[in-house]
Amino acid sequence: MGANPFPFLALLLFFRSLPAVAAAAAAGAERPFVGVNIGTDVSNLLPPADLAAFIEAQQIKHVRLYDADPGILSALAGLGVSVAVGVPNNQLLALGSSPATAAAWVARHVLPFHPDTPISAVAVGDEVPTALPSVLPLLLPALRSFSTALAAANLSYIPVSTPLPFSVILDPFPPSQAYFNQSLANGFLIPLLRFLNDTAAPLMLNLYPYYAFMQGRGAIPLDDALFKPLRPALEEVDPNTLLHYTNVLDAMIDAAYVAMRNLNFTSVPVLITETGWPANGSRRDEPYATRELASTYNSNLIRHVLDRTGTPLRPEATPSVYIYELFDEDLRPGPASEASWGLFYGNGTPVYLLHVAGAGGLLANDTTDRTYCVAAEGADRRGLQAALDWACGPGRANCSEIQPGESCYAPNNVSSHASYAFDSYYQKEGKAAGSCYFQGVAMVTTTDPSHGDCIFPGSKQMNVTGAGMNATQTSKAGIPSTLRLRTGIEHDHTIPTIVSIILVVSALSWNHMS
C-alpha cells in the first residue's frame, strides 16, 4: 500500500475508540461507536496487511468479522482497532456439543491475538433462528461454553452473544405493543436473555429500515427510514406512550426494549450488529437502492449515533452500530442489491461520499469539500454531445479513459462519457468558478461518480500491493452464500414487521398529528 493512500477518501471516519477491554455490550454506559462489518465475498480482496492499512487510513476503530480470520487479526495488531469476531453457523454443531471444542476455539482464535488486537465481543452464529433453525438447540450451550472458556482465560469481560434477526420481534410498530415470537420465548429467548443479563452481554440485532420501508408499501415515509427531518404533522406517535418517533431505527430499537421488558428483562443493552442501505439494485424491483439514498442513510445514521440522543423510550442509552458493510461483496448471489451494500468497492474506491462533518468532532477530515463535475440530470442529449466534443477538444480534457476498450468506455452513452470529460476538465481547472457549466448541461456533485474499474479524475486512487485473496475461500457466517442473503430477502424476516405496520397505519394512523 502506498505511503499516502486516498487523502480525501469518502469514509474518513474517526470513530472514537473505547479501551481495549470495553466490550460492545456496554453500549448504554460507554460512549457509542460506529463500526463496520467486513464480509469477504469480494473479488481480489485486499491481503490482510493491506486491509489493515486501509482500515487504519480510514481511521475506523471498530470492525466485525464474520469469522476469526487469523491473518486479519494478526495484521490489525497494535492499530487500536477493536474486533468483534464471529463464529460461523456451520461450526455450531461441534461447538454446542462440546465445551472442550469451544475452549479450543478460544485458544486458537482469541488468545493468540488479544490484547494486541483487542477482541471486543464474540458473536456466536448469525441469525440462527431463521438461517439455520436445526442447530438452534445447540446455540445456548455454545454461548455458555464460550463464556466459560473466556472466563477460564481471565477474559470474562469479553461478552458473548448471538446476532438475531428483527423478525424474532412481532407486532413491533408502534413499539409499545412489541413482543417476542412466543414459539421462541420459553425454549430460547428467555434463557438467552437470562444469560446475557448475567454476563453483562448485549442483545445483538440486525436491523434494516431499508427492508421495513421496501416491504411497507407506502406505510413508512422514505424520510422516516432515512433519518431525515419530518414535519411535526408527519412524526409517528406511539398511541400508548405518546412518544414521538422521527426515524424507523429508533422505533425498532424501542420495540426490542419493550419485548425484553415484557419478559422481565430491563437491563440488557442492545448492540446493532448490522444496518445499512444498498447503493445499487434492480431499477424495477429495487428503485430505492441508490448511491444517493445509501449515502443519506449511513451519513445520518453516523450523526444520529454520535450525537448520543438515544431513543424516545431510552434517551439515555444510544446503541452502538456496525454498518453493513465495508466493501461491496460482488461475489454474492441473489438480487442485484445483494452485492451493493459496501461503502467501498473491492479496490478501495469509495462507492459514495458520506456527509458527516461536525458529528461530535469525530471525523479526520470533512469530506464534503470533495466535488466532481458530471452531466446534469435530464440534460439535452445534443447539448451534452456538443459539450463533450468541446471538453475533449478545445477544452483539452483527458478523454483517453472513455475510448473503446478503456476502463470508462462502458456504459457507452453520451451522458456517461460527458460526465467523465466534464470532471476531467473541472479538476484540471482546479474547480474554478464556471468550470462546471458547459452551457447548463453539467452540475457539481459530492457523490463520487467512479464505478467498478472506472476511476474519475476527482477520485484519488489508492495503490494496493499484493495479488489479493481468493474471496471464495471465506464467506460470511461460514455457510454457502445462498443461505446468507440480507435480512428481509430470502427469509422474509420483516414480513411480520410490515404486516403490523400496515395494520397499525390503516387502523390507528399512528396518531398522525396535524
Phi, psi and omega per residue, in radians:
M1 nan 2.413 -3.120
G2 -1.110 2.794 -3.070
A3 -1.296 -0.326 -3.057
N4 -2.241 1.028 -2.975
P5 -1.283 2.267 2.910
F6 0.779 1.122 -3.065
P7 -1.064 -0.343 3.128
F8 -2.148 0.798 -3.128
L9 -1.098 2.682 -3.097
A10 -1.128 -0.584 -2.993
L11 -1.934 1.059 3.093
L12 -1.481 1.317 -3.038
L13 -1.619 2.019 3.095
F14 -1.694 1.424 -3.083
F15 -1.388 2.134 -3.070
R16 -1.114 2.179 -3.043
S17 -1.460 2.462 2.985
L18 -1.535 2.860 3.049
P19 -1.018 2.773 -3.034
A20 -1.004 -0.605 -3.071
V21 -1.569 -0.046 -3.124
A22 -1.352 2.066 -3.055
A23 -1.479 2.789 3.065
A24 -1.067 -0.363 -3.119
A25 -1.091 -0.375 -3.032
A26 -1.526 0.535 -3.059
A27 -0.994 -0.591 -3.088
G28 -1.363 -0.585 -3.054
A29 -1.646 -0.642 -3.109
E30 -1.559 2.950 3.090
R31 -1.152 2.223 -3.086
P32 -1.183 2.634 3.132
F33 -2.203 2.863 2.993
V34 -2.064 2.140 3.104
G35 -2.081 -3.049 3.138
V36 -2.324 2.533 2.978
N37 -1.463 2.528 3.088
I38 -2.127 1.797 3.008
G39 -1.590 2.785 -3.012
T40 -2.133 0.252 3.038
D41 -1.444 1.063 -3.008
V42 -2.178 2.277 3.033
S43 -1.103 2.276 3.093
N44 0.934 0.870 3.077
L45 -0.988 2.455 3.140
L46 -0.964 2.410 3.009
P47 -1.024 2.704 -3.054
P48 -0.876 -0.756 -3.112
A49 -1.121 -0.727 3.124
D50 -1.241 -0.616 3.089
L51 -1.095 -0.757 3.125
A52 -1.104 -0.729 3.116
A53 -1.137 -0.637 3.099
F54 -1.124 -0.790 3.114
I55 -1.066 -0.728 3.118
E56 -1.141 -0.718 -3.139
A57 -1.089 -0.582 3.116
Q58 -1.447 -0.071 -3.134
Q59 0.979 0.680 3.041
I60 -1.477 2.264 -3.042
K61 -1.930 -0.103 -3.130
H62 -2.454 2.166 3.088
V63 -2.290 2.719 3.043
R64 -2.122 2.202 3.074
L65 -1.816 2.457 -3.137
Y66 -1.395 -0.153 2.923
D67 -2.490 -3.038 -3.130
A68 -1.903 1.156 -3.089
D69 -1.043 2.025 -3.061
P70 -1.136 -0.565 3.125
G71 -1.130 -0.768 3.134
I72 -1.199 -0.741 -3.139
L73 -1.082 -0.703 3.111
S74 -1.152 -0.747 -3.094
A75 -1.140 -0.483 -3.113
L76 -1.455 -0.072 -3.084
A77 -1.016 2.300 3.057
G78 1.413 0.018 -3.114
L79 -1.617 -0.106 -3.132
G80 1.309 0.391 3.123
V81 -1.719 2.072 3.111
S82 -1.445 2.404 -3.026
V83 -2.146 2.189 2.925
A84 -1.592 1.996 -3.083
V85 -1.648 2.536 -3.113
G86 -1.861 2.645 3.014
V87 -1.914 1.983 -3.063
P88 -1.064 2.628 -3.132
N89 -1.009 -0.605 -3.062
N90 -1.293 -0.014 3.077
Q91 -1.793 -0.077 -3.023
L92 -1.186 -0.578 -3.123
L93 -1.018 -0.825 -3.139
A94 -1.268 -0.728 -3.062
L95 -1.243 -0.609 3.137
G96 -1.342 -0.287 -3.109
S97 -1.658 -0.261 -3.017
S98 -2.500 1.913 3.049
P99 -1.008 -0.553 3.138
A100 -1.144 -0.613 3.113
T101 -1.170 -0.690 3.084
A102 -1.126 -0.715 3.103
A103 -1.105 -0.672 3.108
A104 -1.167 -0.652 3.106
W105 -1.075 -0.794 3.113
V106 -1.081 -0.737 -3.132
A107 -1.126 -0.506 -3.079
R108 -1.612 -0.565 -2.983
H109 -1.971 -0.191 -3.134
V110 -2.049 -0.943 -3.008
L111 -1.050 -0.651 -3.124
P112 -1.208 -0.280 -3.001
F113 -1.967 -0.667 -3.115
H114 -1.397 2.371 0.158
P115 -1.705 0.030 3.138
D116 -0.988 -0.727 2.921
T117 -1.918 1.769 -3.030
P118 -1.094 2.156 3.055
I119 -1.580 1.974 -3.035
S120 -1.556 -0.384 -3.134
A121 -2.948 2.779 2.991
V122 -2.041 2.040 3.133
A123 -1.746 1.897 -3.041
V124 -1.590 1.964 -3.109
G125 1.304 3.125 3.135
D126 -2.652 1.988 3.141
E127 0.900 0.776 -3.059
V128 -1.023 -0.708 -3.099
P129 -0.983 -0.489 -3.136
T130 -1.933 -0.581 -3.086
A131 -1.361 -0.624 -3.095
L132 -2.631 1.132 -3.028
P133 -1.076 -0.364 -3.113
S134 -1.137 -0.417 -3.137
V135 -1.772 0.116 -3.119
L136 -0.976 -0.684 3.119
P137 -1.062 -0.344 -3.116
L138 -1.658 -0.110 -3.057
L139 -1.186 -0.834 3.138
L140 -1.113 -0.774 3.039
P141 -1.001 -0.647 3.113
A142 -1.147 -0.756 3.113
L143 -1.032 -0.788 -3.127
R144 -1.132 -0.695 -3.131
S145 -1.140 -0.708 3.101
F146 -1.142 -0.738 3.135
S147 -1.084 -0.736 3.114
T148 -1.114 -0.742 -3.135
A149 -1.131 -0.712 3.109
L150 -1.169 -0.703 3.112
A151 -1.102 -0.669 3.122
A152 -1.119 -0.447 3.114
A153 -1.681 0.276 -3.112
N154 1.053 0.601 3.110
L155 -2.122 0.632 -3.100
S156 -1.148 -0.266 3.116
Y157 -1.350 -0.171 3.053
I158 -1.460 1.992 -3.057
P159 -1.317 2.645 3.101
V160 -2.107 2.228 3.129
S161 -2.655 -3.014 3.138
T162 -2.469 2.232 3.134
P163 -1.196 2.251 -3.124
L164 -1.984 2.629 3.033
P165 -1.330 2.692 3.129
F166 -1.127 -0.324 -3.100
S167 -1.166 -0.169 3.063
V168 -1.262 -0.225 3.110
I169 -1.797 2.190 -3.116
L170 -1.824 2.689 3.093
D171 0.881 0.926 -2.974
P172 -1.462 -0.130 -3.128
F173 -2.194 2.148 -0.041
P174 -1.195 2.724 -3.024
P175 -0.993 -0.526 -3.044
S176 -1.136 -0.264 -3.117
Q177 -1.878 0.182 -3.085
A178 -1.235 2.605 3.044
Y179 -2.689 2.761 3.138
F180 -1.345 2.648 3.039
N181 -0.934 2.040 -3.036
Q182 -1.131 -0.465 3.126
S183 -1.208 -0.305 3.113
L184 -1.828 -0.221 -2.950
A185 -1.093 -1.079 -3.002
N186 -1.204 -0.759 -3.046
G187 -1.421 -0.393 -3.058
F188 -2.288 -0.944 -2.953
L189 -1.236 -0.721 3.118
I190 -1.118 -0.840 3.061
P191 -1.065 -0.637 3.112
L192 -1.105 -0.855 -3.127
L193 -1.121 -0.605 3.072
R194 -1.114 -0.750 3.103
F195 -1.093 -0.806 -3.138
L196 -1.104 -0.709 3.126
N197 -1.116 -0.747 -3.095
D198 -1.229 -0.480 -3.072
T199 -1.858 0.137 -3.137
A200 0.984 0.705 3.130
A201 -1.828 2.738 -3.090
P202 -1.540 2.744 2.897
L203 -1.407 1.989 -3.134
M204 -1.549 2.237 -3.102
L205 -2.323 2.447 2.996
N206 -1.717 1.980 -3.009
L207 -2.104 2.173 -3.075
Y208 -2.243 1.600 3.018
P209 -0.993 -0.460 3.114
Y210 -0.994 -0.826 -3.117
Y211 -1.253 -0.608 3.072
A212 -1.055 -0.752 3.117
F213 -1.163 -0.819 -3.061
M214 -1.096 -0.728 -3.096
Q215 -1.549 -0.072 3.124
G216 -1.326 -0.281 3.076
R217 0.931 0.832 3.071
G218 1.619 -0.129 -3.135
A219 -1.241 -0.440 -3.127
I220 -1.973 2.179 3.058
P221 -1.114 2.475 3.125
L222 -0.998 -0.752 -3.133
D223 -1.050 -0.541 3.121
D224 -1.154 -0.632 3.114
A225 -1.317 -0.410 -3.022
L226 -1.742 0.120 -3.092
F227 1.147 0.341 -3.131
K228 -1.430 2.571 -3.089
P229 -1.014 2.406 3.110
L230 -1.981 2.538 2.983
R231 -1.125 2.536 -3.116
P232 -0.868 -0.579 -3.117
A233 -1.189 -0.352 -3.103
L234 -1.768 -0.105 3.117
E235 -1.155 2.450 3.100
E236 -1.408 2.352 -3.125
V237 -2.105 2.149 3.088
D238 -1.215 2.069 -3.045
P239 -1.169 -0.326 -3.112
N240 -1.579 -0.552 -3.110
T241 -1.937 -0.239 -3.059
L242 1.084 0.336 3.061
L243 -1.365 2.436 -3.122
H244 -1.622 2.316 3.116
Y245 -2.033 2.171 -3.111
T246 -1.844 -0.009 3.083
N247 -2.728 2.719 -3.059
V248 -1.222 -0.670 -3.066
L249 -1.070 -0.757 3.112
D250 -1.055 -0.684 3.120
A251 -1.123 -0.670 3.104
M252 -1.129 -0.767 3.142
I253 -1.097 -0.798 -3.138
D254 -1.141 -0.558 3.046
A255 -1.062 -0.672 3.101
A256 -1.158 -0.745 3.097
Y257 -1.046 -0.761 -3.125
V258 -1.152 -0.759 3.132
A259 -1.051 -0.703 3.096
M260 -1.186 -0.715 -3.141
R261 -1.079 -0.623 3.117
N262 -1.141 -0.335 3.056
L263 -1.802 0.268 3.073
N264 1.221 0.586 3.023
F265 -2.122 2.050 -3.050
T266 -2.148 -0.027 -3.069
S267 -2.089 0.153 3.097
V268 -1.479 2.090 -3.141
P269 -1.315 2.868 3.098
V270 -1.875 2.376 2.999
L271 -2.151 2.147 -3.116
I272 -1.527 1.835 -3.052
T273 -1.444 -0.315 3.048
E274 -2.621 2.367 2.898
T275 -2.846 2.671 -3.120
G276 3.008 -2.944 -3.110
W277 -2.631 2.289 -3.117
P278 -1.292 2.565 -3.088
A279 -1.739 -0.040 3.135
N280 -2.740 2.626 3.137
G281 -3.030 3.139 3.102
S282 -1.096 2.235 -3.125
R283 -1.092 -0.540 -3.109
R284 -1.407 -0.799 -3.033
D285 -1.666 -0.413 -3.060
E286 -2.320 1.018 -3.035
P287 -1.145 -0.290 -3.108
Y288 -1.696 0.093 3.043
A289 -1.537 1.496 -3.085
T290 -2.314 2.764 3.120
R291 -1.114 -0.655 -3.125
E292 -1.086 -0.811 -3.113
L293 -1.262 -0.614 3.085
A294 -1.100 -0.744 3.094
S295 -1.091 -0.746 -3.137
T296 -1.088 -0.823 -3.103
Y297 -1.089 -0.929 -3.045
N298 -1.214 -0.597 3.073
S299 -1.117 -0.823 -3.138
N300 -1.208 -0.586 3.066
L301 -1.044 -0.843 -3.123
I302 -1.059 -0.814 3.106
R303 -1.027 -0.766 -3.080
H304 -1.077 -0.751 -3.137
V305 -1.211 -0.822 -3.063
L306 -1.284 -0.310 3.030
D307 -1.306 -0.275 3.050
R308 1.004 0.800 3.141
T309 -1.578 -0.087 3.136
G310 1.134 -2.692 3.097
T311 -2.111 2.884 3.115
P312 -0.971 -0.652 -3.122
L313 -1.347 -0.617 -3.127
R314 -2.333 1.338 -3.114
P315 -1.134 -0.304 -3.124
E316 -1.476 -0.156 -3.051
A317 -2.168 1.989 3.090
T318 -1.899 1.959 3.124
P319 -1.154 2.531 2.985
S320 -1.350 2.779 -3.081
V321 -2.402 2.657 2.936
Y322 -1.990 2.096 3.100
I323 -1.262 2.352 3.005
Y324 -1.712 1.832 0.191
E325 -2.746 3.139 -3.079
L326 -1.248 -0.856 -3.095
F327 -2.057 2.574 2.912
D328 -1.063 2.232 3.081
E329 -1.655 1.521 -2.990
D330 -1.255 -0.179 -3.141
L331 -1.618 0.059 -3.085
R332 -1.452 2.429 3.121
P333 -1.440 -3.120 3.076
G334 1.797 -2.820 3.123
P335 -1.006 2.792 -3.095
A336 -0.974 -0.600 -3.092
S337 -1.186 -0.359 -3.075
E338 -1.020 -0.521 -3.104
A339 -1.660 0.196 -2.919
S340 -2.323 0.713 3.113
W341 -1.742 -0.074 -2.987
G342 -1.354 2.694 2.983
L343 -1.382 -0.432 3.138
F344 -2.301 2.676 2.895
Y345 -1.286 2.923 -3.105
G346 -1.076 -0.419 -3.139
N347 -1.495 0.075 3.116
G348 1.610 -0.033 3.085
T349 -1.326 2.323 3.130
P350 -1.152 2.402 3.076
V351 -1.268 -0.636 3.124
Y352 -2.809 2.937 3.113
L353 -1.544 2.534 2.968
L354 -1.724 2.478 -3.111
H355 -2.041 1.542 -3.054
V356 -2.315 0.506 3.138
A357 -1.035 2.381 3.061
G358 1.405 0.181 -3.138
A359 -1.375 1.383 3.083
G360 1.220 0.298 -3.125
G361 1.256 0.311 -3.024
L362 -1.683 0.319 3.079
L363 -1.863 2.464 3.046
A364 -1.250 -0.655 3.113
N365 -2.551 2.716 3.009
D366 -1.468 1.974 -3.070
T367 -1.508 -0.067 -3.056
T368 -1.294 -0.148 3.089
D369 -1.519 0.053 3.125
R370 -1.566 1.920 -3.003
T371 -2.181 2.756 -3.121
Y372 -2.349 2.792 3.068
C373 -2.008 2.159 -3.081
V374 -2.370 2.964 3.087
A375 -1.111 2.366 3.139
A376 -1.241 2.535 3.111
E377 -1.092 2.310 3.116
G378 1.338 0.188 -3.127
A379 -1.141 2.541 -3.137
D380 -1.128 2.361 -3.070
R381 -1.093 -0.700 3.140
R382 -1.128 -0.733 3.107
G383 -1.101 -0.707 3.101
L384 -1.094 -0.769 -3.122
Q385 -1.102 -0.739 3.122
A386 -1.105 -0.732 3.137
A387 -1.189 -0.666 3.103
L388 -1.088 -0.784 3.134
D389 -1.075 -0.691 3.137
W390 -1.196 -0.790 -3.095
A391 -1.056 -0.756 -3.099
C392 -1.408 -0.190 3.126
G393 -1.865 -1.759 -3.116
P394 -1.008 -0.542 -3.128
G395 -1.284 -0.252 3.075
R396 1.009 0.600 2.993
A397 -1.245 2.658 3.095
N398 -1.456 1.791 -3.076
C399 -1.863 0.318 -3.083
S400 -1.125 -0.539 -3.059
E401 -1.339 -0.143 3.118
I402 -1.859 0.286 3.053
Q403 -1.461 2.734 -3.140
P404 -0.918 2.325 3.128
G405 1.538 -0.181 -3.136
E406 -1.588 2.976 -2.922
S407 -1.159 -0.435 -3.090
C408 -1.934 0.275 3.114
Y409 -1.182 -0.686 3.109
A410 -1.654 2.465 -0.041
P411 -1.282 2.420 -3.045
N412 -1.453 1.396 3.064
N413 -2.529 2.827 -3.035
V414 -1.081 -0.729 -3.085
S415 -1.087 -0.813 -3.119
S416 -1.138 -0.785 -3.140
H417 -1.150 -0.671 3.115
A418 -1.126 -0.698 3.130
S419 -1.024 -0.776 3.141
Y420 -1.126 -0.807 -3.122
A421 -1.111 -0.730 3.119
F422 -1.041 -0.782 -3.093
D423 -1.179 -0.644 3.100
S424 -1.051 -0.803 3.124
Y425 -1.135 -0.781 -3.116
Y426 -1.045 -0.789 3.141
Q427 -1.225 -0.659 3.122
K428 -1.078 -0.616 -3.133
E429 -1.493 0.137 3.113
G430 1.200 0.495 3.131
K431 1.037 0.540 -3.109
A432 -1.115 2.668 3.118
A433 -0.988 2.324 3.128
G434 1.522 -0.116 -3.112
S435 -1.425 -0.051 3.048
C436 -2.220 1.012 3.128
Y437 -2.032 -1.035 3.081
F438 0.874 0.902 3.109
Q439 0.985 0.590 3.021
G440 1.507 0.086 -3.115
V441 -1.744 0.107 3.137
A442 -2.129 2.799 3.096
M443 -2.600 2.690 3.078
V444 -1.536 2.412 3.108
T445 -2.397 2.690 3.040
T446 -1.734 0.017 3.105
T447 -1.569 2.131 -3.120
D448 -1.094 2.060 -3.118
P449 -1.419 0.005 3.108
S450 -1.026 2.586 3.134
H451 -2.649 2.355 -3.132
G452 0.955 -2.211 3.124
D453 -1.500 -0.044 -3.126
C454 -1.530 1.887 -3.126
I455 -1.834 2.083 -3.113
F456 -1.269 2.695 -3.104
P457 -0.963 -0.572 -3.119
G458 -1.365 -0.052 -3.117
S459 -1.867 2.057 -3.122
K460 -1.213 2.291 3.111
Q461 -1.501 2.612 3.120
M462 -1.867 2.245 3.105
N463 -1.411 2.103 -3.120
V464 -2.058 2.235 3.134
T465 -1.642 2.852 3.077
G466 1.594 2.757 -3.051
A467 -1.476 -0.182 -3.115
G468 1.570 2.951 -3.129
M469 -1.862 2.629 3.059
N470 -1.295 1.875 -3.013
A471 -1.166 -0.332 -3.123
T472 -1.303 -0.141 -3.129
Q473 -1.292 -0.501 -3.041
T474 -2.251 2.512 3.129
S475 -2.522 2.707 -3.133
K476 -1.007 2.282 3.108
A477 1.121 0.143 3.019
G478 1.122 0.392 3.130
I479 -2.213 2.838 -3.097
P480 -0.949 2.538 -3.070
S481 -0.981 -0.549 -3.110
T482 -1.156 -0.280 -3.126
L483 -1.734 0.083 -3.023
R484 -2.303 0.714 3.032
L485 -1.227 2.737 -3.098
R486 -0.994 2.637 3.051
T487 -0.888 2.296 3.107
G488 1.726 -0.171 3.136
I489 -1.688 -1.356 -3.029
E490 -1.361 -0.704 -3.040
H491 -1.581 -0.033 -3.129
D492 0.880 0.794 -3.065
H493 -1.082 -0.456 -3.022
T494 -1.738 0.066 -3.132
I495 -1.030 -0.825 3.083
P496 -1.036 -0.641 3.112
T497 -1.050 -0.848 -3.048
I498 -1.217 -0.665 3.098
V499 -1.015 -0.756 -3.133
S500 -1.192 -0.606 3.106
I501 -1.053 -0.854 -3.081
I502 -1.070 -0.747 -3.133
L503 -1.113 -0.771 -3.092
V504 -1.171 -0.768 -3.104
V505 -1.122 -0.693 -3.112
S506 -1.290 -0.631 -3.055
A507 -1.530 -0.690 -3.038
L508 -1.971 -0.332 -3.056
S509 0.958 0.405 3.129
W510 0.887 0.462 -3.129
N511 0.946 0.776 3.086
H512 -0.902 2.276 -3.099
M513 -1.659 2.540 3.125
S514 -2.033 nan nan
